[in-house]
Amino acid sequence: MISIERGIKDMTEKNICQNPKCCDNTTDDRWNKKLNKFLSRKAYRKSKPTNNSIYEYFCTTSCAYSWLDDNLENIIERKHCPNKILDKIIRQ
Protein backbone atom coordinates (compact mmCIF):
# COMPACT_ATOMS: atom_id res chain seq x y z
CA MET A 1 0.00 0.00 0.00
CA ILE A 2 2.92 2.35 0.61
CA SER A 3 4.16 1.82 -2.94
CA ILE A 4 0.74 2.79 -4.33
CA GLU A 5 0.77 6.03 -2.37
CA ARG A 6 4.35 6.67 -3.49
CA GLY A 7 3.35 6.06 -7.11
CA ILE A 8 0.51 8.57 -6.85
CA LYS A 9 2.85 11.11 -5.29
CA ASP A 10 5.42 10.58 -8.06
CA MET A 11 2.81 11.20 -10.76
CA THR A 12 1.79 14.50 -9.21
CA GLU A 13 5.39 15.70 -9.24
CA LYS A 14 5.60 15.51 -13.02
CA ASN A 15 5.27 18.64 -15.12
CA ILE A 16 2.64 19.00 -17.82
CA CYS A 17 4.08 18.74 -21.33
CA GLN A 18 5.14 22.30 -22.18
CA ASN A 19 4.13 22.06 -25.83
CA PRO A 20 0.71 23.73 -26.24
CA LYS A 21 0.19 21.62 -29.38
CA CYS A 22 0.56 18.35 -27.44
CA CYS A 23 -3.22 17.84 -27.29
CA ASP A 24 -3.42 18.15 -31.09
CA ASN A 25 -1.80 14.73 -31.48
CA THR A 26 -4.56 12.15 -31.72
CA THR A 27 -3.16 9.20 -29.79
CA ASP A 28 -5.05 6.81 -27.52
CA ASP A 29 -3.20 7.88 -24.36
CA ARG A 30 -4.20 11.52 -24.87
CA TRP A 31 -7.92 10.68 -25.14
CA ASN A 32 -9.96 11.39 -22.01
CA LYS A 33 -13.09 9.24 -21.88
CA LYS A 34 -14.84 11.40 -19.30
CA LEU A 35 -14.42 14.61 -21.29
CA ASN A 36 -14.55 12.99 -24.75
CA LYS A 37 -11.62 15.19 -25.74
CA PHE A 38 -7.89 14.97 -26.27
CA LEU A 39 -5.63 16.29 -23.47
CA SER A 40 -1.97 17.11 -23.24
CA ARG A 41 0.15 14.54 -21.43
CA LYS A 42 2.42 14.72 -18.42
CA ALA A 43 6.15 14.94 -18.95
CA TYR A 44 8.04 11.68 -19.37
CA ARG A 45 10.02 11.99 -16.12
CA LYS A 46 9.41 13.69 -12.81
CA SER A 47 11.47 16.77 -11.96
CA LYS A 48 14.62 16.39 -9.91
CA PRO A 49 16.66 19.33 -8.63
CA THR A 50 19.94 17.71 -9.71
CA ASN A 51 18.91 16.55 -13.17
CA ASN A 52 17.86 18.79 -16.04
CA SER A 53 16.47 16.78 -18.91
CA ILE A 54 14.22 17.48 -21.86
CA TYR A 55 12.00 14.66 -20.56
CA GLU A 56 11.18 16.66 -17.41
CA TYR A 57 9.28 19.23 -19.47
CA PHE A 58 8.02 17.33 -22.54
CA CYS A 59 6.27 14.00 -23.02
CA THR A 60 8.25 13.07 -26.15
CA THR A 61 11.14 14.39 -28.21
CA SER A 62 8.60 15.16 -30.95
CA CYS A 63 6.76 17.57 -28.62
CA ALA A 64 10.07 19.09 -27.52
CA TYR A 65 11.30 19.68 -31.07
CA SER A 66 7.94 21.10 -32.13
CA TRP A 67 8.04 23.57 -29.20
CA LEU A 68 11.66 24.50 -29.95
CA ASP A 69 10.84 25.04 -33.61
CA ASP A 70 8.13 27.52 -32.60
CA ASN A 71 10.10 29.34 -29.87
CA LEU A 72 13.82 29.05 -30.48
CA GLU A 73 14.23 32.29 -32.42
CA ASN A 74 12.44 34.31 -29.73
CA ILE A 75 14.53 32.71 -27.00
CA ILE A 76 17.80 33.42 -28.82
CA GLU A 77 16.74 37.00 -29.49
CA ARG A 78 15.53 37.26 -25.87
CA LYS A 79 12.25 38.67 -27.12
CA HIS A 80 9.77 36.37 -25.45
CA CYS A 81 9.88 33.11 -23.57
CA PRO A 82 6.56 31.32 -23.08
CA ASN A 83 5.26 30.86 -19.56
CA LYS A 84 5.37 27.43 -17.98
CA ILE A 85 2.19 25.42 -18.53
CA LEU A 86 0.76 24.31 -15.19
CA ASP A 87 -2.56 22.70 -16.21
CA LYS A 88 -3.38 20.17 -18.88
CA ILE A 89 -4.58 21.66 -22.15
CA ILE A 90 -7.88 20.36 -23.52
CA ARG A 91 -8.35 20.42 -27.28
CA GLN A 92 -11.57 22.22 -28.16
Rosetta constraint file for C-alpha pairs under 8 A:
AtomPair CA 1 CA 5 HARMONIC 6.53 0.50
AtomPair CA 2 CA 6 HARMONIC 6.13 0.50
AtomPair CA 3 CA 7 HARMONIC 6.00 0.50
AtomPair CA 4 CA 8 HARMONIC 6.31 0.50
AtomPair CA 5 CA 9 HARMONIC 6.22 0.50
AtomPair CA 6 CA 10 HARMONIC 6.10 0.50
AtomPair CA 7 CA 11 HARMONIC 6.32 0.50
AtomPair CA 8 CA 12 HARMONIC 6.51 0.50
AtomPair CA 9 CA 13 HARMONIC 6.56 0.50
AtomPair CA 10 CA 14 HARMONIC 6.99 0.50
AtomPair CA 10 CA 46 HARMONIC 6.95 0.50
AtomPair CA 11 CA 46 HARMONIC 7.35 0.50
AtomPair CA 13 CA 46 HARMONIC 5.75 0.50
AtomPair CA 13 CA 47 HARMONIC 6.75 0.50
AtomPair CA 14 CA 42 HARMONIC 6.32 0.50
AtomPair CA 14 CA 43 HARMONIC 5.99 0.50
AtomPair CA 14 CA 44 HARMONIC 7.81 0.50
AtomPair CA 14 CA 45 HARMONIC 6.45 0.50
AtomPair CA 14 CA 46 HARMONIC 4.23 0.50
AtomPair CA 14 CA 47 HARMONIC 6.10 0.50
AtomPair CA 14 CA 56 HARMONIC 7.20 0.50
AtomPair CA 15 CA 42 HARMONIC 5.87 0.50
AtomPair CA 15 CA 43 HARMONIC 5.40 0.50
AtomPair CA 15 CA 46 HARMONIC 6.85 0.50
AtomPair CA 15 CA 47 HARMONIC 7.20 0.50
AtomPair CA 15 CA 56 HARMONIC 6.64 0.50
AtomPair CA 15 CA 57 HARMONIC 5.95 0.50
AtomPair CA 15 CA 86 HARMONIC 7.24 0.50
AtomPair CA 16 CA 40 HARMONIC 7.37 0.50
AtomPair CA 16 CA 41 HARMONIC 6.26 0.50
AtomPair CA 16 CA 42 HARMONIC 4.33 0.50
AtomPair CA 16 CA 43 HARMONIC 5.49 0.50
AtomPair CA 16 CA 57 HARMONIC 6.85 0.50
AtomPair CA 16 CA 58 HARMONIC 7.35 0.50
AtomPair CA 16 CA 85 HARMONIC 6.47 0.50
AtomPair CA 16 CA 86 HARMONIC 6.21 0.50
AtomPair CA 16 CA 87 HARMONIC 6.57 0.50
AtomPair CA 16 CA 88 HARMONIC 6.23 0.50
AtomPair CA 17 CA 22 HARMONIC 7.07 0.50
AtomPair CA 17 CA 40 HARMONIC 6.55 0.50
AtomPair CA 17 CA 41 HARMONIC 5.76 0.50
AtomPair CA 17 CA 42 HARMONIC 5.24 0.50
AtomPair CA 17 CA 43 HARMONIC 4.94 0.50
AtomPair CA 17 CA 57 HARMONIC 5.55 0.50
AtomPair CA 17 CA 58 HARMONIC 4.36 0.50
AtomPair CA 17 CA 59 HARMONIC 5.49 0.50
AtomPair CA 17 CA 63 HARMONIC 7.86 0.50
AtomPair CA 17 CA 85 HARMONIC 7.48 0.50
AtomPair CA 17 CA 88 HARMONIC 7.98 0.50
AtomPair CA 18 CA 57 HARMONIC 5.83 0.50
AtomPair CA 18 CA 58 HARMONIC 5.76 0.50
AtomPair CA 18 CA 64 HARMONIC 7.94 0.50
AtomPair CA 18 CA 67 HARMONIC 7.70 0.50
AtomPair CA 18 CA 84 HARMONIC 6.64 0.50
AtomPair CA 18 CA 85 HARMONIC 5.63 0.50
AtomPair CA 19 CA 58 HARMONIC 6.95 0.50
AtomPair CA 19 CA 63 HARMONIC 5.90 0.50
AtomPair CA 19 CA 64 HARMONIC 6.85 0.50
AtomPair CA 19 CA 66 HARMONIC 7.42 0.50
AtomPair CA 19 CA 67 HARMONIC 5.38 0.50
AtomPair CA 20 CA 40 HARMONIC 7.74 0.50
AtomPair CA 20 CA 67 HARMONIC 7.91 0.50
AtomPair CA 20 CA 89 HARMONIC 7.00 0.50
AtomPair CA 21 CA 25 HARMONIC 7.47 0.50
AtomPair CA 21 CA 40 HARMONIC 7.92 0.50
AtomPair CA 21 CA 63 HARMONIC 7.75 0.50
AtomPair CA 22 CA 39 HARMONIC 7.64 0.50
AtomPair CA 22 CA 40 HARMONIC 5.06 0.50
AtomPair CA 22 CA 41 HARMONIC 7.13 0.50
AtomPair CA 22 CA 63 HARMONIC 6.36 0.50
AtomPair CA 23 CA 30 HARMONIC 6.84 0.50
AtomPair CA 23 CA 38 HARMONIC 5.58 0.50
AtomPair CA 23 CA 39 HARMONIC 4.78 0.50
AtomPair CA 23 CA 40 HARMONIC 4.30 0.50
AtomPair CA 23 CA 41 HARMONIC 7.52 0.50
AtomPair CA 23 CA 89 HARMONIC 6.55 0.50
AtomPair CA 23 CA 90 HARMONIC 6.51 0.50
AtomPair CA 23 CA 91 HARMONIC 5.74 0.50
AtomPair CA 24 CA 38 HARMONIC 7.30 0.50
AtomPair CA 24 CA 91 HARMONIC 6.63 0.50
AtomPair CA 25 CA 30 HARMONIC 7.73 0.50
AtomPair CA 26 CA 30 HARMONIC 6.89 0.50
AtomPair CA 26 CA 31 HARMONIC 7.54 0.50
AtomPair CA 26 CA 38 HARMONIC 6.99 0.50
AtomPair CA 27 CA 31 HARMONIC 6.82 0.50
AtomPair CA 30 CA 38 HARMONIC 5.24 0.50
AtomPair CA 30 CA 39 HARMONIC 5.17 0.50
AtomPair CA 30 CA 40 HARMONIC 6.23 0.50
AtomPair CA 30 CA 41 HARMONIC 6.31 0.50
AtomPair CA 31 CA 36 HARMONIC 7.03 0.50
AtomPair CA 31 CA 37 HARMONIC 5.86 0.50
AtomPair CA 31 CA 38 HARMONIC 4.44 0.50
AtomPair CA 31 CA 39 HARMONIC 6.28 0.50
AtomPair CA 32 CA 36 HARMONIC 5.58 0.50
AtomPair CA 32 CA 37 HARMONIC 5.57 0.50
AtomPair CA 32 CA 38 HARMONIC 5.93 0.50
AtomPair CA 32 CA 39 HARMONIC 6.69 0.50
AtomPair CA 33 CA 37 HARMONIC 7.24 0.50
AtomPair CA 37 CA 90 HARMONIC 6.76 0.50
AtomPair CA 37 CA 91 HARMONIC 6.36 0.50
AtomPair CA 37 CA 92 HARMONIC 7.44 0.50
AtomPair CA 38 CA 90 HARMONIC 6.05 0.50
AtomPair CA 38 CA 91 HARMONIC 5.56 0.50
AtomPair CA 39 CA 88 HARMONIC 6.42 0.50
AtomPair CA 39 CA 89 HARMONIC 5.63 0.50
AtomPair CA 39 CA 90 HARMONIC 4.65 0.50
AtomPair CA 39 CA 91 HARMONIC 6.24 0.50
AtomPair CA 40 CA 88 HARMONIC 5.51 0.50
AtomPair CA 40 CA 89 HARMONIC 5.36 0.50
AtomPair CA 40 CA 90 HARMONIC 6.75 0.50
AtomPair CA 41 CA 59 HARMONIC 6.35 0.50
AtomPair CA 41 CA 88 HARMONIC 7.12 0.50
AtomPair CA 42 CA 58 HARMONIC 7.43 0.50
AtomPair CA 42 CA 59 HARMONIC 6.05 0.50
AtomPair CA 42 CA 88 HARMONIC 7.97 0.50
AtomPair CA 43 CA 55 HARMONIC 6.07 0.50
AtomPair CA 43 CA 56 HARMONIC 5.54 0.50
AtomPair CA 43 CA 57 HARMONIC 5.34 0.50
AtomPair CA 43 CA 58 HARMONIC 4.70 0.50
AtomPair CA 43 CA 59 HARMONIC 4.18 0.50
AtomPair CA 43 CA 60 HARMONIC 7.73 0.50
AtomPair CA 44 CA 55 HARMONIC 5.10 0.50
AtomPair CA 44 CA 56 HARMONIC 6.21 0.50
AtomPair CA 44 CA 57 HARMONIC 7.65 0.50
AtomPair CA 44 CA 58 HARMONIC 6.48 0.50
AtomPair CA 44 CA 59 HARMONIC 4.68 0.50
AtomPair CA 44 CA 60 HARMONIC 6.93 0.50
AtomPair CA 45 CA 55 HARMONIC 5.55 0.50
AtomPair CA 45 CA 56 HARMONIC 4.99 0.50
AtomPair CA 46 CA 56 HARMONIC 5.75 0.50
AtomPair CA 47 CA 51 HARMONIC 7.55 0.50
AtomPair CA 47 CA 52 HARMONIC 7.85 0.50
AtomPair CA 47 CA 56 HARMONIC 5.46 0.50
AtomPair CA 48 CA 52 HARMONIC 7.34 0.50
AtomPair CA 52 CA 56 HARMONIC 7.14 0.50
AtomPair CA 53 CA 57 HARMONIC 7.61 0.50
AtomPair CA 54 CA 58 HARMONIC 6.24 0.50
AtomPair CA 54 CA 61 HARMONIC 7.71 0.50
AtomPair CA 54 CA 64 HARMONIC 7.21 0.50
AtomPair CA 55 CA 59 HARMONIC 6.27 0.50
AtomPair CA 55 CA 60 HARMONIC 6.92 0.50
AtomPair CA 55 CA 61 HARMONIC 7.71 0.50
AtomPair CA 58 CA 63 HARMONIC 6.22 0.50
AtomPair CA 58 CA 64 HARMONIC 5.66 0.50
AtomPair CA 59 CA 63 HARMONIC 6.66 0.50
AtomPair CA 59 CA 64 HARMONIC 7.77 0.50
AtomPair CA 60 CA 64 HARMONIC 6.43 0.50
AtomPair CA 61 CA 65 HARMONIC 6.02 0.50
AtomPair CA 62 CA 66 HARMONIC 6.09 0.50
AtomPair CA 63 CA 67 HARMONIC 6.16 0.50
AtomPair CA 64 CA 68 HARMONIC 6.15 0.50
AtomPair CA 65 CA 69 HARMONIC 5.94 0.50
AtomPair CA 66 CA 70 HARMONIC 6.43 0.50
AtomPair CA 67 CA 71 HARMONIC 6.17 0.50
AtomPair CA 68 CA 72 HARMONIC 5.07 0.50
AtomPair CA 71 CA 75 HARMONIC 6.26 0.50
AtomPair CA 71 CA 81 HARMONIC 7.34 0.50
AtomPair CA 71 CA 82 HARMONIC 7.91 0.50
AtomPair CA 72 CA 76 HARMONIC 6.13 0.50
AtomPair CA 73 CA 77 HARMONIC 6.09 0.50
AtomPair CA 74 CA 78 HARMONIC 5.76 0.50
AtomPair CA 74 CA 79 HARMONIC 5.08 0.50
AtomPair CA 74 CA 80 HARMONIC 5.45 0.50
AtomPair CA 74 CA 81 HARMONIC 6.78 0.50
AtomPair CA 75 CA 79 HARMONIC 6.38 0.50
AtomPair CA 75 CA 80 HARMONIC 6.20 0.50
AtomPair CA 75 CA 81 HARMONIC 5.79 0.50
